[in-house]
Amino acid sequence: MAKQTQPVEVKLVDQDETHWQLETTQGRLIGRIVKDGKRYLSYFGLETQAGRQHSLEEATQDLLLQYNLHQH
């Protein structure tokens, strides 16, 4: 029998012009995004190693992919 999954709602919270947090609607931190020049650095959870993306959308997608991988 397949495992039933529940959809998770997320929100992107603006900290300021160059910092964002991605979290679930229940307030659980998924990760943070920092603008670094023309790139965006995405940090999953409390990790210190960042992924580098070209846009805020790509950084958000990267965090969601990592979140989904760590849920199984």
Backbone as CSV, one residue per row, in Angstrom:
resi,resn,N_x,N_y,N_z,CA_x,CA_y,CA_z,C_x,C_y,C_z
1,MET,0.842,-1.169,0.000,0.000,0.000,0.000,0.898,1.247,0.000
2,ALA,0.540,2.214,-0.801,1.316,3.453,-0.918,1.078,4.347,0.290
3,LYS,2.118,5.027,0.660,2.040,5.963,1.777,1.258,7.200,1.356
4,GLN,0.304,7.598,2.175,-0.476,8.804,1.899,0.327,10.023,2.311
5,THR,0.410,11.012,1.436,1.144,12.234,1.758,0.173,13.406,1.834
6,GLN,0.487,14.312,2.705,-0.304,15.521,2.862,0.435,16.678,2.211
7,PRO,-0.254,17.508,1.446,0.416,18.672,0.871,0.836,19.643,1.983
8,VAL,1.964,20.278,1.780,2.478,21.233,2.754,2.412,22.617,2.135
9,GLU,1.797,23.539,2.843,1.739,24.917,2.374,2.945,25.655,2.920
10,VAL,3.573,26.458,2.058,4.755,27.214,2.457,4.546,28.690,2.165
11,LYS,5.363,29.507,2.819,5.329,30.943,2.549,6.752,31.482,2.549
12,LEU,6.982,32.496,1.725,8.265,33.163,1.634,8.137,34.460,2.419
13,VAL,8.902,34.573,3.497,8.804,35.719,4.397,9.963,36.671,4.116
14,ASP,9.628,37.920,3.790,10.656,38.938,3.563,11.241,39.374,4.890
15,GLN,12.557,39.305,5.001,13.255,39.822,6.168,13.665,41.273,5.884
16,ASP,14.230,41.509,4.723,14.556,42.833,4.196,14.787,42.672,2.697
17,GLU,15.443,43.638,2.057,15.606,43.596,0.597,16.488,42.458,0.100
18,THR,17.335,41.893,0.968,18.275,40.864,0.506,18.184,39.558,1.288
19,HIS,17.226,39.429,2.182,17.094,38.215,3.008,15.640,37.752,3.038
20,TRP,15.449,36.436,2.837,14.128,35.828,2.898,14.213,34.531,3.676
21,GLN,13.086,34.120,4.239,12.972,32.809,4.888,11.830,32.065,4.240
22,LEU,12.048,30.784,3.967,10.991,29.921,3.461,10.561,29.040,4.625
23,GLU,9.286,29.078,4.946,8.790,28.292,6.073,7.405,27.754,5.763
24,THR,7.026,26.724,6.511,5.686,26.177,6.361,4.703,27.139,7.014
25,THR,3.427,26.977,6.690,2.423,27.848,7.300,2.293,27.589,8.799
26,GLN,2.838,26.456,9.281,2.847,26.181,10.720,4.042,26.837,11.405
27,GLY,4.907,27.524,10.639,6.044,28.228,11.205,7.344,27.445,11.241
28,ARG,7.390,26.261,10.647,8.620,25.457,10.628,9.562,25.982,9.548
29,LEU,10.786,26.308,9.929,11.779,26.842,9.002,12.219,25.773,8.010
30,ILE,12.156,26.098,6.727,12.670,25.215,5.684,14.070,25.667,5.299
31,GLY,14.251,26.961,5.144,15.559,27.481,4.781,15.527,28.987,4.634
32,ARG,16.674,29.526,4.260,16.767,30.971,4.074,17.485,31.266,2.777
33,ILE,17.205,32.442,2.233,17.774,32.876,0.966,18.398,34.244,1.180
34,VAL,19.607,34.412,0.650,20.329,35.672,0.772,20.768,36.108,-0.623
35,LYS,20.495,37.373,-0.969,20.963,37.887,-2.254,22.430,38.253,-2.118
36,ASP,23.243,37.759,-3.064,24.681,37.997,-3.055,25.073,38.527,-4.432
37,GLY,25.042,39.830,-4.595,25.294,40.415,-5.907,24.163,40.084,-6.851
38,LYS,24.488,39.408,-7.970,23.457,39.011,-8.933,22.910,37.620,-8.654
39,ARG,23.488,36.911,-7.695,23.088,35.535,-7.370,22.281,35.494,-6.076
40,TYR,21.664,34.346,-5.858,20.911,34.091,-4.631,21.480,32.838,-3.980
41,LEU,21.784,32.938,-2.708,22.314,31.809,-1.956,21.175,31.193,-1.152
42,SER,20.986,29.882,-1.273,19.923,29.201,-0.525,20.558,28.266,0.498
43,TYR,20.123,28.402,1.728,20.618,27.590,2.843,19.465,26.750,3.366
44,PHE,19.594,25.434,3.275,18.553,24.535,3.769,18.674,24.401,5.279
45,GLY,17.579,24.596,5.984,17.580,24.481,7.446,18.589,25.425,8.061
46,LEU,19.427,24.892,8.921,20.444,25.700,9.583,21.836,25.461,9.011
47,GLU,21.903,24.868,7.813,23.187,24.574,7.188,23.949,25.861,6.877
48,THR,25.267,25.747,6.817,26.106,26.899,6.492,26.622,26.858,5.065
49,GLN,26.457,25.727,4.380,26.864,25.614,2.982,25.676,25.967,2.094
50,ALA,25.906,26.903,1.170,24.807,27.422,0.354,24.824,26.872,-1.052
51,GLY,23.633,26.831,-1.634,23.497,26.579,-3.057,23.411,27.936,-3.749
52,ARG,23.964,28.046,-4.954,23.948,29.321,-5.681,22.993,29.218,-6.865
53,GLN,22.042,30.154,-6.935,21.075,30.172,-8.017,21.054,31.551,-8.680
54,HIS,20.443,31.598,-9.867,20.371,32.829,-10.648,19.205,33.727,-10.245
55,SER,18.156,33.151,-9.653,16.975,33.954,-9.336,16.386,33.522,-7.997
56,LEU,15.530,34.371,-7.466,14.836,34.054,-6.223,13.945,32.829,-6.407
57,GLU,13.338,32.704,-7.579,12.472,31.547,-7.854,13.276,30.242,-7.847
58,GLU,14.467,30.270,-8.455,15.309,29.077,-8.461,15.775,28.719,-7.051
59,ALA,16.094,29.711,-6.250,16.523,29.465,-4.878,15.381,28.870,-4.058
60,THR,14.168,29.385,-4.268,12.997,28.851,-3.573,12.748,27.405,-3.987
61,GLN,12.833,27.134,-5.278,12.640,25.776,-5.795,13.683,24.814,-5.225
62,ASP,14.929,25.272,-5.124,15.996,24.449,-4.563,15.681,24.054,-3.121
63,LEU,15.220,24.997,-2.334,14.876,24.703,-0.937,13.708,23.725,-0.849
64,LEU,12.713,23.902,-1.709,11.568,22.982,-1.703,11.990,21.567,-2.091
65,LEU,12.875,21.437,-3.069,13.366,20.118,-3.468,14.119,19.450,-2.314
66,GLN,14.984,20.203,-1.641,15.718,19.645,-0.507,14.775,19.253,0.627
67,TYR,13.772,20.082,0.873,12.793,19.787,1.921,12.070,18.480,1.612
68,ASN,11.648,18.311,0.358,10.939,17.089,-0.033,11.837,15.862,0.081
69,LEU,13.108,15.994,-0.274,14.048,14.866,-0.149,14.236,14.445,1.307
70,HIS,14.252,15.395,2.212,14.495,15.087,3.623,13.239,14.616,4.367
71,GLN,12.093,14.649,3.725,10.854,14.204,4.367,10.644,12.709,4.278
72,HIS,11.454,12.013,3.486,11.263,10.563,3.305,12.297,9.764,4.064
